[in-house]
Amino acid sequence: MRAPAELVELFRENGKKVTPQRERIFHILHGNAGHPSAEAVFARLSAEMPTVSLKTVYQTLAELVEMGELQALDLGMGATRFDPNDHPHHHLLCTRCRRIEDVDIVLPDFQELLSYRAHFAVESVELTVRGTCARCQEDLAGKGPAESRSDQRQGNHHARSRGGKDA
């Protein structure tokens, strides 16, 4: 994603309004490796600008996605998450705390392979590896097997009880 000042210019060039709220959203997202949801961006923004609306956040994020400055990630976790990293990469997803981490790995050229073998016009390839992050592994190590299985059945309870951050 471009720097906030560049996004201001890009929005103006495209006839879009640039408000103080939007400028602050640009700053919240720039360099943010946490893959925040719209709600997480809203929480940070509303702490500084209490009168901001969630609609403003959603609209700004949608426009950034439309302009190719932000990638919307639907990883089957409920809320869409937003990734400002515009370099080719894949994701690690912790199934306990829902943290997403960028990972740069070299993969075979699936695009070429599938286009040739399956006669399918591949537009992009995204890899999401699901597992347990180091922090959650440490938490599990301190518990007995029965407690660990119980926690896994409860799913996202771990992230809520720890105040799981996604911004």
FIBABA-829236 format. One record per atom (N, C-alpha, C, CB): residue in one letter; atom name; x, y, z. Coordinates in pm, 1 decimal. Glycine has a CB too. Example, Ala and Ser with C-alpha at 12.3 -4.5 7.8 and 13.67 -1.06 7.14 Angstrom:
# residues 2
bati,tigu,X,Y,Z
A,N,1319.0,-569.0,780.0
A,CA,1230.0,-450.0,780.0
A,C,1320.0,-330.0,780.0
A,CB,1130.8,-447.3,904.6
S,N,1285.0,-225.0,708.0
S,CA,1367.0,-106.0,714.0
S,C,1290.0,3.0,787.0
S,CB,1408.4,-59.8,572.5
END
This chain:
# residues 167
bati,tigu,X,Y,Z
M,N,84.3,-116.9,0.0
M,CA,0.0,0.0,0.0
M,C,89.1,123.7,0.0
M,CB,-96.1,-0.5,121.5
R,N,45.1,220.9,-71.4
R,CA,121.1,346.7,-77.3
R,C,120.8,419.1,56.7
R,CB,63.7,438.5,-185.5
A,N,210.6,514.5,68.6
A,CA,218.6,596.8,188.5
A,C,93.0,682.7,199.4
A,CB,345.9,685.5,186.4
P,N,55.4,722.9,320.6
P,CA,-66.6,801.9,338.9
P,C,-74.6,927.3,250.3
P,CB,-77.5,842.9,482.6
A,N,34.3,1000.3,236.2
A,CA,31.6,1121.5,152.4
A,C,3.0,1086.9,6.5
A,CB,165.3,1197.5,162.9
E,N,56.7,974.5,-39.0
E,CA,30.8,930.8,-176.7
E,C,-114.6,888.5,-194.8
E,CB,124.0,814.8,-214.6
L,N,-172.0,827.4,-91.3
L,CA,-313.0,788.1,-99.0
L,C,-404.3,910.2,-104.7
L,CB,-350.5,700.4,20.9
V,N,-367.6,1015.3,-31.7
V,CA,-444.3,1139.6,-37.6
V,C,-448.4,1189.0,-181.9
V,CB,-382.8,1247.9,56.2
E,N,-333.4,1192.6,-245.9
E,CA,-326.8,1238.1,-385.8
E,C,-404.5,1144.7,-478.5
E,CB,-180.5,1247.6,-432.1
L,N,-391.4,1014.7,-459.3
L,CA,-462.2,917.0,-541.4
L,C,-613.4,934.9,-528.9
L,CB,-422.0,774.3,-501.3
F,N,-662.4,954.6,-407.1
F,CA,-805.4,976.0,-386.9
F,C,-850.2,1102.9,-458.5
F,CB,-838.6,984.5,-236.6
R,N,-773.4,1209.0,-445.7
R,CA,-810.1,1335.8,-511.5
R,C,-809.6,1321.1,-663.6
R,CB,-713.1,1448.4,-469.4
E,N,-708.6,1252.1,-716.9
E,CA,-701.9,1228.7,-861.5
E,C,-821.4,1149.5,-912.5
E,CB,-573.6,1155.5,-896.7
N,N,-876.7,1064.7,-826.8
N,CA,-991.5,983.0,-864.5
N,C,-1124.6,1045.6,-823.8
N,CB,-979.1,846.2,-802.7
G,N,-1120.8,1173.3,-784.9
G,CA,-1242.7,1246.2,-752.4
G,C,-1309.0,1202.4,-622.7
G,CB,-1339.7,1231.6,-863.5
K,N,-1232.1,1144.4,-533.3
K,CA,-1287.0,1098.3,-405.9
K,C,-1253.5,1199.8,-296.3
K,CB,-1231.6,957.4,-369.3
K,N,-1347.5,1215.4,-202.3
K,CA,-1327.0,1308.4,-92.2
K,C,-1214.9,1260.2,-0.9
K,CB,-1456.4,1326.3,-12.5
V,N,-1134.4,1353.6,44.8
V,CA,-1030.9,1323.8,143.7
V,C,-1067.5,1400.0,270.3
V,CB,-886.4,1363.0,91.8
T,N,-1107.2,1324.1,371.0
T,CA,-1146.2,1382.1,499.1
T,C,-1039.3,1349.1,603.2
T,CB,-1286.1,1329.4,544.3
P,N,-1041.1,1417.9,716.0
P,CA,-945.6,1383.3,821.8
P,C,-960.6,1237.5,866.2
P,CB,-964.1,1476.5,942.0
Q,N,-1085.2,1186.5,866.3
Q,CA,-1108.1,1047.9,904.1
Q,C,-1039.9,952.5,805.7
Q,CB,-1258.3,1018.8,910.9
R,N,-1054.8,980.6,677.0
R,CA,-991.7,895.7,576.1
R,C,-839.6,902.1,586.6
R,CB,-1036.7,937.3,435.4
E,N,-786.7,1020.1,606.6
E,CA,-641.3,1032.7,620.4
E,C,-591.3,949.9,738.6
E,CB,-601.1,1180.7,638.2
R,N,-666.8,951.7,847.5
R,CA,-626.1,874.4,965.7
R,C,-635.1,724.5,938.1
R,CB,-713.9,911.2,1087.5
I,N,-735.8,681.7,859.4
I,CA,-747.1,540.8,819.8
I,C,-623.6,500.7,739.0
I,CB,-877.3,516.2,736.9
F,N,-579.7,588.3,648.7
F,CA,-459.1,559.7,570.0
F,C,-339.9,535.2,662.7
F,CB,-428.3,676.4,472.5
H,N,-328.5,617.0,766.8
H,CA,-217.3,602.7,861.8
H,C,-229.2,474.3,943.5
H,CB,-211.8,723.5,955.9
I,N,-350.6,439.4,983.6
I,CA,-371.7,317.0,1061.6
I,C,-331.8,194.4,980.1
I,CB,-519.1,305.7,1106.3
L,N,-361.4,196.2,850.6
L,CA,-334.0,81.0,764.8
L,C,-189.4,72.5,717.3
L,CB,-424.3,85.0,646.0
H,N,-126.8,187.0,697.1
H,CA,7.9,188.3,639.1
H,C,106.6,110.3,726.4
H,CB,56.8,333.1,620.9
G,N,163.4,6.0,669.6
G,CA,261.4,-75.7,740.8
G,C,200.5,-166.3,846.6
G,CB,362.6,12.7,804.8
N,N,68.1,-177.1,850.1
N,CA,0.6,-259.6,950.6
N,C,5.3,-405.3,906.7
N,CB,-146.6,-213.2,971.8
A,N,82.3,-485.9,976.3
A,CA,96.9,-628.3,941.9
A,C,-6.0,-714.7,1013.0
A,CB,237.1,-677.1,976.7
G,N,-97.4,-652.9,1088.9
G,CA,-194.0,-728.0,1167.9
G,C,-317.8,-772.7,1093.7
G,CB,-234.9,-647.5,1281.9
H,N,-333.8,-735.0,967.5
H,CA,-450.1,-773.9,888.2
H,C,-579.9,-738.8,960.8
H,CB,-445.6,-924.3,857.1
P,N,-601.7,-610.7,987.9
P,CA,-717.1,-571.3,1068.6
P,C,-850.1,-591.0,995.6
P,CB,-703.4,-426.8,1110.0
S,N,-954.5,-610.7,1073.7
S,CA,-1090.2,-610.3,1020.5
S,C,-1136.4,-464.1,1016.5
S,CB,-1187.7,-700.2,1108.0
A,N,-1249.0,-439.3,950.4
A,CA,-1304.8,-303.7,948.1
A,C,-1337.1,-259.1,1089.9
A,CB,-1431.6,-297.3,859.0
E,N,-1385.8,-351.8,1170.8
E,CA,-1421.3,-319.6,1308.5
E,C,-1297.8,-281.8,1390.8
E,CB,-1493.3,-437.8,1373.3
A,N,-1185.6,-347.5,1364.8
A,CA,-1062.0,-314.6,1436.6
A,C,-1010.5,-177.4,1395.0
A,CB,-954.2,-421.7,1410.9
V,N,-1019.4,-145.7,1265.6
V,CA,-979.6,-12.5,1218.6
V,C,-1071.0,91.5,1282.7
V,CB,-985.8,-3.3,1062.1
F,N,-1200.4,61.8,1285.0
F,CA,-1298.3,153.3,1346.0
F,C,-1267.3,176.0,1493.9
F,CB,-1441.4,97.5,1330.2
A,N,-1233.0,70.2,1565.7
A,CA,-1202.9,82.9,1708.8
A,C,-1084.7,177.1,1731.0
A,CB,-1172.7,-55.6,1770.4
R,N,-979.7,160.9,1652.0
R,CA,-862.5,249.5,1666.9
R,C,-897.0,392.5,1628.2
R,CB,-744.9,199.0,1580.8
L,N,-970.8,407.4,1518.2
L,CA,-1005.5,540.6,1469.6
L,C,-1099.8,611.9,1566.1
L,CB,-1069.2,531.4,1331.2
S,N,-1200.8,541.1,1615.7
S,CA,-1299.3,604.8,1703.8
S,C,-1238.9,643.1,1839.2
S,CB,-1418.6,511.6,1725.1
A,N,-1128.7,579.2,1878.1
A,CA,-1060.4,619.4,2000.8
A,C,-1002.0,759.9,1985.4
A,CB,-949.1,518.4,2036.5
E,N,-966.6,795.7,1861.7
E,CA,-909.8,927.7,1834.1
E,C,-1015.9,1025.9,1784.7
E,CB,-798.0,916.2,1731.2
M,N,-1114.7,973.1,1713.2
M,CA,-1219.7,1055.0,1652.9
M,C,-1355.0,993.2,1688.2
M,CB,-1201.3,1065.8,1497.0
P,N,-1407.2,1023.1,1804.9
P,CA,-1527.2,955.9,1853.7
P,C,-1651.0,970.4,1764.8
P,CB,-1559.1,1007.1,1988.0
T,N,-1657.0,1071.6,1679.9
T,CA,-1777.1,1091.8,1598.0
T,C,-1772.2,1018.0,1464.3
T,CB,-1796.8,1239.2,1572.7
V,N,-1664.4,946.3,1436.2
V,CA,-1652.8,874.8,1309.3
V,C,-1754.4,761.3,1303.8
V,CB,-1509.7,820.0,1290.2
S,N,-1800.5,730.1,1182.8
S,CA,-1896.8,620.6,1167.5
S,C,-1828.1,497.0,1110.1
S,CB,-2014.3,663.5,1076.8
L,N,-1883.3,381.4,1143.0
L,CA,-1833.7,255.9,1087.8
L,C,-1852.7,255.4,935.8
L,CB,-1906.3,134.9,1152.6
K,N,-1956.8,322.1,888.4
K,CA,-1982.3,331.2,744.1
K,C,-1865.0,398.6,672.3
K,CB,-2113.0,409.1,717.3
T,N,-1808.8,501.8,732.4
T,CA,-1693.0,571.4,674.3
T,C,-1576.0,475.5,659.8
T,CB,-1652.1,692.6,761.2
V,N,-1553.2,393.8,760.3
V,CA,-1444.0,296.7,756.6
V,C,-1468.5,195.3,645.5
V,CB,-1429.2,225.1,893.0
Y,N,-1588.8,137.3,642.0
Y,CA,-1620.9,38.5,537.9
Y,C,-1607.3,98.2,398.6
Y,CB,-1763.0,-15.5,557.5
Q,N,-1657.2,219.2,378.3
Q,CA,-1650.3,282.8,246.5
Q,C,-1505.9,308.5,205.4
Q,CB,-1728.9,414.2,246.3
T,N,-1425.1,357.2,296.9
T,CA,-1284.4,385.5,267.4
T,C,-1209.3,256.7,234.8
T,CB,-1217.5,457.4,386.3
L,N,-1232.4,152.1,313.3
L,CA,-1166.9,23.8,286.3
L,C,-1209.9,-31.4,150.9
L,CB,-1199.0,-77.6,397.2
A,N,-1337.6,-22.5,119.3
A,CA,-1387.8,-70.7,-10.2
A,C,-1322.6,4.1,-125.4
A,CB,-1540.3,-55.6,-17.8
E,N,-1307.4,134.6,-111.4
E,CA,-1244.1,213.9,-216.6
E,C,-1096.0,179.4,-229.9
E,CB,-1260.9,363.4,-187.9
L,N,-1028.1,155.1,-118.9
L,CA,-887.4,115.5,-125.2
L,C,-871.8,-20.9,-193.5
L,CB,-826.6,111.3,16.5
V,N,-963.5,-112.5,-166.3
V,CA,-961.4,-243.8,-233.3
V,C,-986.5,-224.6,-382.3
V,CB,-1068.2,-340.4,-171.8
E,N,-1087.3,-144.8,-415.8
E,CA,-1122.6,-118.3,-555.9
E,C,-1005.5,-57.8,-632.6
E,CB,-1243.5,-24.5,-563.4
M,N,-926.6,24.4,-566.1
M,CA,-812.3,90.7,-629.9
M,C,-687.7,2.6,-630.5
M,CB,-781.8,221.8,-558.9
G,N,-696.6,-115.8,-570.8
G,CA,-583.1,-207.5,-568.6
G,C,-478.8,-175.2,-463.6
G,CB,-518.4,-208.7,-701.3
E,N,-514.3,-92.8,-367.1
E,CA,-419.7,-53.3,-262.4
E,C,-425.9,-144.1,-140.4
E,CB,-446.2,89.2,-220.3
L,N,-529.6,-224.8,-133.0
L,CA,-555.6,-307.3,-16.4
L,C,-617.1,-437.1,-66.0
L,CB,-649.3,-234.6,86.7
Q,N,-583.6,-546.7,-0.3
Q,CA,-642.0,-675.8,-36.4
Q,C,-741.2,-716.6,72.5
Q,CB,-531.1,-784.9,-55.1
A,N,-862.4,-752.3,31.1
A,CA,-962.5,-803.1,124.8
A,C,-942.4,-953.7,136.5
A,CB,-1109.0,-768.4,77.9
L,N,-930.0,-1002.0,259.6
L,CA,-908.2,-1144.8,284.3
L,C,-1031.1,-1204.8,351.2
L,CB,-782.4,-1167.3,372.0
D,N,-1093.8,-1300.2,284.1
D,CA,-1202.2,-1375.5,345.5
D,C,-1147.3,-1515.1,370.8
D,CB,-1332.1,-1378.4,254.4
L,N,-1106.1,-1539.1,493.7
L,CA,-1040.7,-1665.1,529.1
L,C,-1134.2,-1757.9,605.8
L,CB,-915.9,-1637.9,611.8
G,N,-1264.4,-1732.2,594.8
G,CA,-1360.9,-1817.9,660.3
G,C,-1365.4,-1801.9,811.1
G,CB,-1331.9,-1958.5,627.3
M,N,-1329.8,-1684.0,860.7
M,CA,-1325.4,-1660.0,1005.3
M,C,-1434.3,-1563.6,1049.4
M,CB,-1189.0,-1605.7,1045.8
G,N,-1525.6,-1532.1,962.2
G,CA,-1627.7,-1433.8,995.8
G,C,-1597.6,-1302.6,926.5
G,CB,-1636.5,-1413.5,1147.7
A,N,-1536.3,-1211.1,997.5
A,CA,-1508.2,-1078.1,943.7
A,C,-1400.1,-1082.1,836.5
A,CB,-1466.4,-984.0,1055.5
T,N,-1420.8,-1003.9,731.9
T,CA,-1317.7,-985.7,630.4
T,C,-1202.1,-911.0,694.3
T,CB,-1372.5,-909.0,505.6
R,N,-1081.5,-950.3,661.1
R,CA,-961.5,-883.4,711.4
R,C,-896.1,-812.5,594.2
R,CB,-862.2,-984.8,779.4
F,N,-818.0,-709.8,620.9
F,CA,-758.5,-628.1,516.0
F,C,-606.9,-629.9,526.0
F,CB,-810.4,-484.6,523.8
D,N,-543.5,-649.9,410.4
D,CA,-398.6,-665.8,402.6
D,C,-339.3,-555.2,316.0
D,CB,-361.3,-805.0,346.2
P,N,-263.0,-463.7,377.1
P,CA,-200.4,-357.3,299.2
P,C,-69.5,-398.1,231.0
P,CB,-174.9,-240.3,387.8
N,N,-23.6,-520.6,254.3
N,CA,102.0,-567.4,195.4
N,C,77.8,-599.7,48.2
N,CB,157.4,-692.5,271.7
D,N,137.0,-520.9,-40.3
D,CA,112.7,-540.7,-183.5
D,C,220.9,-624.6,-252.0
D,CB,102.6,-406.5,-252.1
H,N,311.7,-681.0,-174.5
H,CA,412.6,-770.5,-231.0
H,C,355.0,-912.3,-235.5
H,CB,545.3,-766.3,-147.3
P,N,393.0,-992.4,-333.5
P,CA,341.6,-1130.7,-338.8
P,C,379.5,-1207.9,-212.2
P,CB,396.3,-1204.2,-463.9
H,N,278.7,-1265.1,-147.1
H,CA,301.6,-1339.7,-24.0
H,C,181.2,-1428.1,4.8
H,CB,328.8,-1244.0,94.5
H,N,195.2,-1510.7,105.6
H,CA,88.8,-1599.7,147.8
H,C,64.5,-1576.0,296.8
H,CB,124.7,-1749.5,118.6
H,N,-24.2,-1655.5,357.3
H,CA,-62.1,-1628.4,496.1
H,C,-58.7,-1752.9,583.8
H,CB,-200.0,-1567.9,500.6
L,N,-18.5,-1729.6,709.7
L,CA,-30.6,-1828.9,815.5
L,C,-146.0,-1781.7,903.6
L,CB,105.0,-1846.0,898.1
L,N,-238.9,-1871.1,933.8
L,CA,-354.8,-1836.5,1014.2
L,C,-359.3,-1925.8,1137.1
L,CB,-485.0,-1849.5,932.1
C,N,-354.9,-1865.2,1255.6
C,CA,-366.6,-1941.6,1379.3
C,C,-514.9,-1970.4,1401.9
C,CB,-303.7,-1864.2,1501.3
T,N,-548.3,-2096.5,1411.1
T,CA,-687.9,-2136.0,1427.8
T,C,-739.6,-2114.4,1569.7
T,CB,-704.4,-2280.6,1390.0
R,N,-649.9,-2083.5,1662.6
R,CA,-692.4,-2056.7,1801.0
R,C,-718.7,-1908.5,1824.1
R,CB,-586.5,-2106.2,1899.6
C,N,-619.2,-1823.8,1799.5
C,CA,-633.7,-1680.6,1829.2
C,C,-671.3,-1597.3,1706.7
C,CB,-505.0,-1627.5,1888.0
R,N,-671.9,-1659.2,1590.5
R,CA,-712.8,-1595.3,1463.7
R,C,-612.3,-1493.3,1410.7
R,CB,-846.1,-1527.3,1482.0
R,N,-490.7,-1496.7,1463.4
R,CA,-386.2,-1406.3,1414.9
R,C,-344.6,-1450.4,1275.4
R,CB,-263.3,-1404.3,1511.7
I,N,-321.1,-1353.5,1187.4
I,CA,-276.0,-1380.1,1051.0
I,C,-136.8,-1321.7,1036.1
I,CB,-374.4,-1320.1,944.5
E,N,-49.2,-1398.0,976.8
E,CA,88.3,-1353.6,956.1
E,C,124.9,-1373.1,810.0
E,CB,186.7,-1430.5,1048.3
D,N,192.1,-1274.3,752.9
D,CA,241.7,-1286.8,616.6
D,C,360.5,-1381.1,613.9
D,CB,280.4,-1149.3,559.2
V,N,370.5,-1459.0,506.4
V,CA,484.7,-1547.6,490.1
V,C,526.0,-1545.0,343.0
V,CB,451.1,-1693.4,537.3
D,N,654.5,-1524.3,322.0
D,CA,709.8,-1525.1,186.6
D,C,771.0,-1662.1,162.6
D,CB,816.2,-1411.0,166.6
I,N,705.9,-1740.2,78.8
I,CA,758.5,-1870.6,42.5
I,C,749.8,-1886.5,-108.2
I,CB,681.8,-1984.1,114.9
V,N,843.0,-1961.1,-161.6
V,CA,845.2,-1986.3,-304.5
V,C,763.7,-2112.5,-331.2
V,CB,991.7,-2000.6,-357.6
L,N,666.9,-2099.6,-417.7
L,CA,581.0,-2212.2,-454.1
L,C,603.3,-2247.6,-599.9
L,CB,431.9,-2179.3,-428.4
P,N,566.9,-2369.2,-636.6
P,CA,572.0,-2402.7,-779.4
P,C,477.3,-2307.9,-854.1
P,CB,532.6,-2554.0,-804.3
D,N,495.1,-2297.1,-980.8
D,CA,410.3,-2208.3,-1059.0
D,C,275.2,-2275.4,-1084.2
D,CB,478.8,-2170.7,-1192.9
F,N,188.9,-2268.6,-982.7
F,CA,56.6,-2329.1,-993.9
F,C,-24.0,-2266.5,-1107.2
F,CB,-19.0,-2315.4,-862.3
Q,N,-4.4,-2137.4,-1126.4
Q,CA,-80.6,-2068.2,-1230.1
Q,C,-54.5,-2131.9,-1366.3
Q,CB,-44.5,-1918.3,-1233.1
E,N,72.4,-2152.7,-1398.9
E,CA,107.5,-2212.7,-1527.3
E,C,63.3,-2358.7,-1532.5
E,CB,258.8,-2201.9,-1552.2
L,N,86.8,-2432.6,-1424.3
L,CA,52.5,-2573.2,-1419.6
L,C,-98.2,-2595.6,-1438.6
L,CB,98.4,-2633.2,-1287.5
L,N,-179.4,-2523.8,-1364.3
L,CA,-324.4,-2541.3,-1373.0
L,C,-380.8,-2490.5,-1505.4
L,CB,-392.4,-2469.6,-1257.6
S,N,-323.8,-2384.3,-1555.8
S,CA,-370.1,-2333.0,-1684.5
S,C,-346.8,-2435.6,-1793.5
S,CB,-299.5,-2201.5,-1719.3
Y,N,-234.3,-2506.2,-1786.3
Y,CA,-199.5,-2605.7,-1887.3
Y,C,-278.2,-2735.5,-1867.1
Y,CB,-49.1,-2634.3,-1883.6
R,N,-272.4,-2790.8,-1745.0
R,CA,-333.3,-2922.1,-1719.5
R,C,-485.1,-2918.8,-1710.7
R,CB,-278.5,-2979.0,-1592.4
A,N,-539.4,-2819.8,-1646.2
A,CA,-683.6,-2816.2,-1624.2
A,C,-754.7,-2727.4,-1726.5
A,CB,-713.5,-2767.1,-1483.2
H,N,-677.1,-2666.0,-1815.4
H,CA,-734.1,-2573.6,-1914.4
H,C,-820.1,-2469.3,-1843.3
H,CB,-818.6,-2650.7,-2020.8
F,N,-761.5,-2412.0,-1739.9
F,CA,-829.3,-2316.7,-1653.7
F,C,-749.2,-2187.8,-1654.4
F,CB,-846.1,-2372.2,-1509.0
A,N,-813.9,-2076.4,-1678.5
A,CA,-745.3,-1947.0,-1682.6
A,C,-726.1,-1895.6,-1539.8
A,CB,-825.7,-1843.7,-1768.1
V,N,-613.8,-1929.1,-1479.6
V,CA,-584.8,-1891.7,-1340.9
V,C,-550.1,-1742.7,-1335.0
V,CB,-468.1,-1978.1,-1283.0
E,N,-616.4,-1672.3,-1243.0
E,CA,-590.4,-1529.4,-1225.2
E,C,-493.4,-1503.4,-1111.0
E,CB,-720.6,-1455.1,-1200.1
S,N,-503.0,-1583.6,-1006.6
S,CA,-411.8,-1567.6,-894.1
S,C,-414.8,-1695.3,-810.1
S,CB,-450.0,-1442.8,-808.0
V,N,-310.2,-1711.5,-729.5
V,CA,-301.4,-1825.0,-638.7
V,C,-272.4,-1768.4,-499.8
V,CB,-190.3,-1928.2,-684.2
E,N,-354.9,-1806.3,-402.5
E,CA,-336.6,-1761.8,-265.1
E,C,-329.7,-1884.8,-176.6
E,CB,-451.5,-1666.0,-220.1
L,N,-229.9,-1890.0,-93.0
L,CA,-213.0,-2003.3,-2.8
L,C,-232.1,-1954.7,141.0
L,CB,-72.6,-2069.7,-21.5
T,N,-321.6,-2020.7,213.3
T,CA,-340.2,-1992.5,355.2
T,C,-312.5,-2121.2,430.0
T,CB,-484.6,-1937.9,386.0
V,N,-213.8,-2117.8,517.3
V,CA,-175.8,-2233.1,597.8
V,C,-236.7,-2212.9,736.1
V,CB,-18.8,-2250.4,605.1
R,N,-317.5,-2308.5,778.7
R,CA,-384.3,-2300.5,908.3
R,C,-310.9,-2388.9,1008.6
R,CB,-533.3,-2342.7,896.7
G,N,-297.0,-2338.1,1128.9
G,CA,-228.7,-2412.8,1233.5
G,C,-233.6,-2336.1,1363.7
G,CB,-83.8,-2441.9,1194.1
T,N,-134.8,-2357.5,1448.0
T,CA,-129.7,-2294.1,1579.5
T,C,-1.7,-2212.4,1591.2
T,CB,-137.7,-2400.2,1692.7
C,N,-16.2,-2084.5,1623.6
C,CA,100.2,-1996.0,1635.3
C,C,182.6,-2031.6,1759.0
C,CB,55.5,-1848.1,1641.6
A,N,302.8,-1978.9,1765.8
A,CA,394.6,-2008.8,1876.4
A,C,335.5,-1968.1,2011.1
A,CB,528.2,-1937.7,1854.9
R,N,270.2,-1853.9,2018.0
R,CA,212.0,-1806.4,2143.2
R,C,104.4,-1903.4,2193.1
R,CB,152.5,-1665.3,2124.7
C,N,18.3,-1948.9,2102.6
C,CA,-86.6,-2043.0,2141.8
C,C,-28.7,-2180.2,2175.4
C,CB,-190.4,-2056.0,2030.3
Q,N,78.7,-2219.4,2107.4
Q,CA,144.5,-2346.2,2140.9
Q,C,198.2,-2341.1,2283.7
Q,CB,259.3,-2376.6,2041.1
E,N,255.5,-2226.6,2322.3
E,CA,305.5,-2211.2,2458.6
E,C,191.5,-2219.5,2559.3
E,CB,380.0,-2078.1,2473.8
D,N,78.9,-2156.2,2526.3
D,CA,-38.0,-2162.2,2614.4
D,C,-85.2,-2306.7,2630.3
D,CB,-152.5,-2074.2,2559.1
L,N,-87.6,-2380.9,2520.3
L,CA,-131.6,-2520.8,2524.0
L,C,-34.9,-2608.8,2601.7
L,CB,-147.4,-2574.7,2382.7
A,N,93.6,-2577.7,2593.8
A,CA,195.0,-2659.6,2660.8
A,C,177.0,-2659.3,2812.5
A,CB,335.0,-2609.7,2625.3
G,N,118.2,-2553.5,2865.0
G,CA,98.7,-2543.1,3008.7
G,C,-26.1,-2614.0,3057.6
G,CB,92.8,-2400.0,3048.2
K,N,-103.7,-2673.6,2965.5
K,CA,-228.7,-2739.4,3002.5
K,C,-219.9,-2888.7,2976.3
K,CB,-346.7,-2678.8,2925.7
G,N,-305.1,-2963.3,3042.8
G,CA,-314.8,-3107.2,3018.4
G,C,-392.5,-3133.6,2890.8
G,CB,-381.5,-3178.4,3137.3
P,N,-384.6,-3255.2,2836.5
P,CA,-452.0,-3289.7,2711.0
P,C,-602.5,-3267.4,2714.8
P,CB,-424.5,-3433.0,2676.6
A,N,-669.7,-3295.8,2824.8
A,CA,-815.2,-3278.5,2831.8
A,C,-851.6,-3131.5,2822.1
A,CB,-871.2,-3338.3,2962.0
E,N,-775.0,-3045.6,2891.8
E,CA,-802.2,-2902.2,2885.6
E,C,-779.1,-2850.1,2745.2
E,CB,-714.8,-2825.9,2985.5
S,N,-675.0,-2896.6,2677.0
S,CA,-644.5,-2851.3,2542.0
S,C,-756.8,-2886.3,2446.2
S,CB,-513.6,-2911.9,2493.8
R,N,-809.6,-3010.4,2454.9
R,CA,-918.8,-3051.0,2365.5
R,C,-1042.6,-2966.9,2391.8
R,CB,-951.6,-3200.7,2383.2
S,N,-1070.5,-2936.3,2517.8
S,CA,-1186.0,-2855.2,2554.1
S,C,-1173.0,-2715.5,2493.9
S,CB,-1200.6,-2846.9,2707.4
D,N,-1054.4,-2656.4,2503.6
D,CA,-1031.0,-2524.1,2447.3
D,C,-1049.0,-2525.1,2296.6
D,CB,-891.3,-2474.8,2483.1
Q,N,-1001.4,-2627.9,2228.8
Q,CA,-1013.2,-2634.0,2083.8
Q,C,-1159.2,-2640.4,2042.9
Q,CB,-937.0,-2754.7,2028.4
R,N,-1242.9,-2710.6,2118.5
R,CA,-1384.8,-2717.6,2084.5
R,C,-1450.6,-2581.7,2101.8
R,CB,-1456.1,-2822.5,2170.8
Q,N,-1400.2,-2499.8,2192.9
Q,CA,-1459.9,-2369.3,2216.0
Q,C,-1420.2,-2269.2,2109.4
Q,CB,-1420.8,-2317.5,2351.7
G,N,-1327.3,-2302.6,2024.9
G,CA,-1291.1,-2219.3,1910.5
G,C,-1232.0,-2086.2,1947.1
G,CB,-1409.0,-2196.8,1826.3
N,N,-1303.1,-1980.5,1914.7
N,CA,-1250.4,-1845.7,1925.2
N,C,-1253.8,-1790.8,2067.3
N,CB,-1326.8,-1754.9,1834.8
H,N,-1301.1,-1866.2,2164.8
H,CA,-1304.9,-1818.8,2302.8
H,C,-1168.4,-1770.3,2347.4
H,CB,-1354.3,-1928.9,2395.8
H,N,-1063.2,-1839.5,2304.5
H,CA,-926.0,-1804.0,2342.2
H,C,-893.1,-1661.7,2300.3
H,CB,-825.8,-1901.7,2279.2
A,N,-926.6,-1625.3,2176.8
A,CA,-893.0,-1491.6,2126.8
A,C,-970.6,-1384.9,2203.8
A,CB,-923.1,-1480.9,1975.3
R,N,-1098.5,-1410.5,2233.9
R,CA,-1177.5,-1311.4,2306.9
R,C,-1126.9,-1296.0,2448.9
R,CB,-1325.2,-1350.2,2307.8
S,N,-1094.5,-1405.4,2515.1
S,CA,-1053.0,-1397.9,2654.1
S,C,-915.9,-1334.3,2669.5
S,CB,-1052.7,-1535.3,2715.4
R,N,-834.3,-1343.7,2565.8
R,CA,-701.4,-1282.1,2571.1
R,C,-704.7,-1141.1,2516.2
R,CB,-600.0,-1365.9,2493.4
G,N,-822.2,-1095.9,2471.5
G,CA,-828.4,-964.4,2409.3
G,C,-759.2,-966.2,2276.6
G,CB,-767.1,-858.9,2498.5
G,N,-777.8,-1072.6,2197.8
G,CA,-709.3,-1093.7,2070.6
G,C,-712.1,-970.2,1983.6
G,CB,-771.0,-1209.3,1996.5
K,N,-598.2,-923.9,1941.3
K,CA,-587.9,-804.0,1858.6
K,C,-580.0,-842.4,1712.4
K,CB,-465.8,-720.0,1898.4
D,N,-647.1,-763.7,1630.0
D,CA,-633.1,-783.1,1486.0
D,C,-612.2,-651.3,1415.7
D,CB,-755.0,-853.5,1429.2
A,N,-563.5,-554.4,1489.4
A,CA,-530.6,-426.0,1427.2
A,C,-392.6,-383.3,1466.9
A,CB,-631.7,-318.5,1465.4
END
